[in-house]
Amino acid sequence: HVQLVESGGGLVQPGGSLRLSCAASGMTVGTRYCFGWFRVPPGREREGVTGIHSPGRERYAESAKGRFTISADDSRHTAYLQMNNLRPEDTAMYYCAARRHGNLTTGQVLDRLMYNFWGQGTQVTVS
């Protein structure tokens, strides 16, 4: 049973940076997984931030381009989200998601319906 645990959230001033981590357990050794980061801003629906299919095959929401970077360590089954130049509108609960590669395409990594493993979330507040 795959479990995801996010960490690294917190309170940061506008313009600051945070690095979120997503540690996975229970993943099948030798199986490749895709990771995505999603967020739920106050009073809004869950939205995709970024996703990674494999190295060099990432996608970013427009709001994240140029400021956020996703990476993943396949050997450790860990994903990261480096967030720079944070803005108040980035305030949200951030969730890590994962799924086996399967037939997922790079263009689908921002689709929350494509993921079947989710973490509990970590709060990011920019103020």
N, C-alpha and C positions, 0 to 999 in steps of 0.2 A: 504494500500500500504506500503510495507516494505521498509524502508530506513536504510542504514548503513552509519555510519560516523566514519572514522578512525582518530586517533590522536596519538601523541607520537613520530612521526618521527623527524629526525633532523640530525645534523652533529656530528659525534662521532669519536674519535681516534681508531685505531686498538687496539683490546683487550678490548674495552669499552663495555658498555651495554646500551640497550634501551628497553623500555616496550611499545609496541603498544597496543592501545585499540580500540575496535570496538563496538560502541554503536548502538543498533538497536531500531527502533521505528516502530510502525505499526504491530508488530507481534501479532498473535492471542494468547490471554491469555489461558494458559493451553495446548498449543501446543508446542511440543519440536522441536527444530531446530538443525541442524548440522552447524558447522562453519568451514571455511577453510581460510588459509592465502596463498596468491599467491604473486608473485613479477615479475616485468619486469625490468631486468637489462638493462643498456644502450645497444642498438643495438641488443637485443635478444628477444626471444619470452617469453610470460608469462609462468611461471613455478610454480608448486605447492611447497609450503614450508612445510606446515603441515595442518592437519585437525583433527577435533574432532567429533566423532559420539555421544558419551556420555562419562561420566567420566570413565576413564580407557580404553577407546577405541579410541586411537589416532594413527595417522600415521605421520611419518616425512620423508622428503626427506633425502637422504644420507648426503647432505651438511649441514643439520640442526641437525642431530642427535648428542646428547651430548652437544649441545650449545643452542638450542632453546626449549622453552616449551610453549605449547598451553594450555589454560584453558578457561573455559566458566562458566558464572554464569547464569543458566537457569532462575532464578527468575527475574533477571534484563535484560535478553536478551543481555548480553554483553560478548564479547570474548576478550581474551588478548593473546599477543605474547611476551613472555619474551625472549630477545635475548642477550646472553652473548658471550664474547670472539669474538666480531665482527671482520670481516676481510674486506679488501677492496673489495673483490669479492661479499660481501653481499650488496654492493651499488645497490639500485634499488628503484623503486616505489612499495610500498607494498599495496596490496589490500585485504580487507576482503570480504568474500563471505558467503552466508547463504542459507539454504533451509530447508523445513520441512523434518523431518525424513523420512516419507514415507517408501519406500522400499530400501533406500540407505544402502549399506553395509559399514562396516568399511574400507574395502579395496578400496572403491570408493571415500573416502574423499579427496584424492589428485587430483581427476579428475575435472578439471574446468568445464567440460561440464555438471556436475551433479548439478551445482549451478544456481539458477535463480535470486538471489539478490546479488548486488555488490555495494561496496562503491566507492568513488571517488579516493581513494588512499592517501597515505602519503609517503613522500620521506624520504628515509634513505640513508645517505651518510657516508661512512667510509673512512676517510682520515686523 
